[in-house]
Amino acid sequence: MNSNYSRLSAITAALFYSLAPHASADVITDWNKITVDATKIGGLNSNLGTRVGAIEAVAVYDAVNSIKHFGTPYHYNVPPADAASAEAAAAQAAHDVLAYYFPSQQAALDANLTASLSTILDGSPKENGKTVGSASAADIIALRANDGSSPNVTYPGPVAPGVGEWRPTPGATPGTFPPGINAQWGSVTPFVLAASSSFRPPPPPAVGSWKYSLALTAVKAIGSVTNVLRTDEQTHIAQFYKQDAELPVNEAARLLSASRNLSLEENALLFVLTDIAVADARIAIWEAKYTYDFWRPVTALNADTDGTVTNNYTVWNPLLVTPAHPSYPSGHSGTVKAGFAVLQLFFGDRNALILHTTTAGESPRTIQSLSQGAAENGLSRIYGGIHYSFDDHEGQNVGLKVAAYVLAHGPRPIELAHGHDHGHNQDHGQGHEWAFDH
């Protein structure tokens, strides 16, 4: 799949498409931020949050595309009979998705919709656009209604876990050992991937092997809560990227969109591909996590020779609280890599961005390239003491493969679809450059 990604990047001078004149794209970037915020206000973790984010992005894309006819539809494709505002369609689609999943936030969402629609001239095109947006939202909500994301399933771990097997680890509240979260997520229907297991990585290194021992020694040395080797910069990286992985991806997408003054159509395509990639990466990685059921560093570094932990986790503890799910591969690494790989193909790698974090007390962080951000994010899990280096490496591999597949099989400009208007489950071909160069 790496070769597929390379083929997608091969023609570096080409512009994948250009639509003029450019309309204001604020409605899409604004609702992307509203969506991300709504998922966190609603208490959703990254698995559930990226699912809603992808659903919102699909609703917006299909609504805009039904009016503008610039790309292959994801699913909904009903052109309005009369003139319709694509901006109104985008706002209404996003609003309706969020109002469905977060009814307790209805008042705030209604206010946001009113603000978005207030900039659009009243009349039948505005009303027609709202109708398209509502229909597109209803379509994707219905399509995802039985996708396997619920009911939530927790995982207590094996009854008598042995060497290398995951079991609950100390939680944020002292004395607690939360069960594994979202054990069903690897069975969630992907948005574009053919199957959640399509890019399952090879098994983790065997416990006791040189590769495993080297990685364990590294995380023990630099990831401890009492560590004296970790630099202040490395500690900042660990704390900065502790936030949910989709947050820096979506912030980077909004910043890059603004820097290129993207059109409404371009933003619709950018965010649907980015948010599908991060959602499908989560699904693929969770399938692998619960397939391999590999133990976390905090367990390995406190375990007796038979794999049991009898010291109440007093020998070694990580800087960050260990997440409640198996270690291999890293979900953080795969999520950010998938999202940044899509952005990298559109905007190139070297982009200076000032990113922010939800981690209290941590300052914004400037990255000079998307590859720097993906690398730092992966390393943050080792600096934090909650992942091995092979977790990061294979997580990023999965993320890259997912991004390449989504770009090859997901929505795309009609110019790159060889003139065929297929849905998201069709093979649209490969070998084209995607780039925004305004």
N, C-alpha and C positions, 0 to 999 in steps of 0.2 A: 504493500500500500504506500510505502514511502516513495516508490517509483511513480505511482499514480499522482502523488502530491507534486513530485518534481515535474511531471508532464503538465500538470495544471499551471505550473509557474514558468513554463519554458519560454513563452513569447513575452519577454519582459517589456517590450516597447509598445505593446498593443493596449488600447483602451477597450474594456469589454463592452461598453455601450455608452451612449451619450444622449440624454434627453433634454431638450431645450424648449422653451425657457425654463429655468429652475423655479419651482414654487417653494414657498417657505416649508421647511421640513420640521419646524419646531413642534408641530402637533405629534409627530412620531417619537422624537427624542424626549419630549415632555412626558408622554404617556409611558415610555420605557422607564423613566425615573419613577413615575407614579406607581407603576407595576412593581418594581423592585421594592419600593418603600412599603407598598401594601402587603407584600408577602412577609416582610419582616415585622410589620405591625401585627399581622395575623399570626405571628409565631412560627412560620414555616421554616423548616431546615432547608438545606440546599437541594435535597432530592425533590421535596414537594414544591419548593420555590422555583426551581428551574422548569418543572413541569408547567406551572401556571405561566411562567414567563414565555415559554415556547408557545403555549396556547394563545396567549395575548398577541404574540408576534405573528402567528399564523392568521388569526382573525383580522389583524390590521393589513397584512400583506394581501390576503385574498380579497378583502374589501376594496383596497386601492386598485388592485389588479383587475377586478371586475369592471372598474370604470375606465382605467387607463390602458389596459390590454398590452402591457409591456413585457410580461413574463409568463412562464408556465404556471398554472394554478397549483396550489398545494392540494386543495379539495373543492372549496366553494368557487363556482365560476358562473354567476348569473348576471349578465350585463343588464343594467337598468334600461327601461324602455325609453326614458327621456334623459335630458342632461342632469348630471348629478355631481355634487362636490366631493372630490376624493378626500379633501381635508375633513369634511364632516363625517364621511364614512370611516376614516381612520379613528377619529376621536370616539365616535359612537361604538365602534367595534371593541376598542380597548376598554371603554367604560363598561360595556355590557358583560364582558368576560370577568372583569374584576368585581362587578356588582353581584354576579352569580356566585363566585367563590368566596367573597367577603361581604356578606349582607350587613354585617355590623358596621362596615365602613361606608354604607350607602350615602349618607349625607355628605361626607367629604368627597366621594367620587362624583356625586351629582354636581357639587360646586365646581369641581375640576372640569366636568363636561360643559357646564354653562360658560366657564371662562374660555374654553377652547372654541366653542361654537359662537361666542360673542364677536369673534374676529371675522366671521364669515357672513357675507351679505344674506339677509333673509330672503326667502323665496323658494320656489319649487326645487331648484338644484340642491339647496341645502337640505330640504326635507327628503328628497330622493336619496341623497348621500347618507343621511341618518338611517333610512330604511335598508340600504345596502349593508351598512355597518352592523346593524342589528341582526340581519340575516346571516352574515358571515360569522358573527360571534356565536349565534345559535347553532350553526352548522358544526363548528369545531368543538363546541361544548358537547354536542350530541355524539360526535365521532369519538371523543375521548371518555365518554361516560363509563365504559366498562373496559378500561385499559389495564386493569390489574393493579392500579396504584392504591386501591383500598379494598378491603379493610387493612389497616396497618398491622403488621406482624412483627412481634419482637422475638428475639432469639436468646435463650438462656445459656447457650453453649452446650457442649457435651456433658453428660452426667459425670463422667470421670475423665476430664481432659488430660491428655498425655503430653509428651514433649512436642512442641511446635503447634499445638492446637489452641485456638482462641478460647478465651473465657472472659467473663466480665472483669473489668479493671476499675480501679478507684475513680469515682466520679467527682464532680465539682463540689458536692457536699460531702464533707468528711464522713467516712464510715459507709458510704453508699457504693454499690457496684451495679450500675444500670445494665439492663440486658441489651443485646445488640439491636440497633434500630433498623427499621425498614427492611426486614429480612425478605420481603416480597419484591423489593425493587428490581432485582435482576429479572423478574418475570413480567415487568411492566412492558407493554407494547411500545417499541421504539417509535419515534416520529418519522425517521427515514431509514435507519438501519434495517437490513433484512431480518436480523435476529439479534437479541441482546448478547449472544455468545459469538457473534461474527468475528470479533477481534480479541477473544479471550487470550491473555498472555500465557506463556509457558508457566509451569509450576515454580514457586519460589525456590531459592536454593535450599538444599537439605540442611537441617540443623546439624552443626558440626563441620560442614564443608568450609573450605577456605573462604569462599565468597560470602557465606553467611557470617562467619566469624569476623571477617574484616569489617563488614557493615555493622555488626553488633558492637565491635570495639569502638568504631567511630561514633556511633550514637551515644554510647556510654560515656565517651570522653567529652563530647561537646554538648550533649543534650540534657545534662543533669540540672535539676533546679539549683544545686549548689555548685555548679560548674565554675571553674576559675580559668578555663582555656577559651571559652567563648568570648568573643569581643563584644563591645557595646553595640557595634554595627550589626553583628550577627544576632544579638538579642533583639534589637529593633526590628530586624527582618522577621524574626520568629513571631514577634508580637503584632507587627503590622499586618502580615498575611494570615493571622489567626481568624480574621473575619471570613464570613461565608464566601466561597470561592467565586460565585457568580458576580459578586459585587464589583471587584476590580475589572472584570471583563466588560460588564455593561457600562461602567464609568468610562473605560478606555474607548469603547465604541461611540459613546456620546461625544467625547472630546474630539475624536478623530473625525466624526461626522461634521461637527461645527467647524473644524479647521479646514475642511474641504468644501464647505457650503453645499452639502449634498442636496439633491432634489428630493421631493416627496417619494418618488418611485425608487430612487437609489436607497433611501433610508428604509423603505419597506423591505427591500431585498436584503440589505445589510443586516437588519435586526432579525429577520426570520431565519437566516442562515446561521448567524451567531448564536441565537438562543436555542435553535434546534440542536446545534452542535454540542452546546454545554449540557442540554437535557439528555441527549442520547449518550454522551460520555458518562454521565452519572449512571444511567441504566446499565451500560456495558461494564462499568467498573464494579457496580454492585453485584452483577452476575458473577464476576470473577472473585470478589471478596468472599461471598458465601459458598462458592465452589471450593476454594482452597482453605478457608477457615484458619488463616495463619495468625499465630499469636503476636501480640504487640511487644515492643522492646521492654516496657515496664514489667511484663510477665516474664519474659526471657531472663531479665536481669535480677529477678527475685526468685526464680524457680529453683527447686531442688533438682537433683539429677534425674528423677523420674517424672519431672514436669509439674509436680505439685508445688504450690506456694504455701509454706507454713510459717513464714516470718511476717505475715500481715503487711507485706509490701513496705518493709522498713529499710531494706538494704539500698535501694536506688529508686529515685523518683524523677520524672521529667519536668522540664520547665513549664510546659503547657499541660493542661488536663488532657489525658488520652481520650479521644472520641470513642463512643460505644459502638464499635463495629470492627470486624477483622482488619488486619493491617494491610494485606497485599491484594491489589496494588493501591496506591494512594489516590483517593478521590479528589483531593485538592489539586494534585499535580495534573491529573487527567482533565479536570474541568477547565482549569485556566489554560492549559496547553491547547485544548480543543478550541476554545473561544479566541485565544490570541492567534492561533494558526489561521483561522478565518480572517481575522483583522489584518494579519500580516500579508495575506494574499491580495486583499483589497488595497491596502495602504503602503505596503512595503514594511520592512522590519524597523528601520531607523526612524523612530518618532519619539521626540522628547515629550513626556507626559508627566503631569503632576497628579498623582493618585492620592486618594484619601482612604482612611480606614475607620471602622466602627470601634476599634479597640481603644478604650478610654486612655487618654494620656499620651497616645502615640501621634507624632507629627506626620504631616503629609510626606509622601516619598516621591522623589523624582526618578524616573527611569529614562534611559536614553534610547531604548529599543524594546520592542515587544518580546524578543528573545531573552533580554535581560529580565523582564518581568516574569516570564515563565520559569526561568532558571531560579530566580530568587524565591519565587513562590514554592517551588519544589524543595529547595534547600531549607526553607523555613520549617518544614516538618521534621527535618533532621536536627536543626538547631534547637527546635522545641522538644526534642526527645520522644516524639510520638511515631516516627516512621524510620524504616531502614532506607539506605540509599537505593536498594533494588526496588523498593516500593515506589519511590519517586521515578526511577528510570522507566519502569514498565508502565506506570500510570501515564507518564508523558507519551510513551509509545502508543498506548491505546487512544489517548486524546488526539494525537496527530492522525492516526488512521481513521478515527471517527470523523474528524474535520474533512479529510480528503474525500471520504465517502459521501458526506452530506453535500459537499460542493459538487460532486459528480452526479448525484442522484436526487438532490433536492430541487426546489424552485430555482429557475435561472432565467435570464433574459431570453426572449424569443430568438434573438440573433445567435445565441449560443446553443439553441436547441435544434439547430438544423431545420428550422421552419416547422417543427412539430410541437403541438400544444398538448403535452402529456401531463398527467398528475404526478404527485410526489413519488409514487412507487415505480415509476418507469426509469429506464436507463437513458439519461439525456446525453450520454457521450462524455468524453474527456478530452484533454489536450488543449484547453483554451485558457488564456490569461484572463484573470479577473483583476481589475485595477480601477481605483478612483484617482484620477490625476487632473484635478481642476486648477 
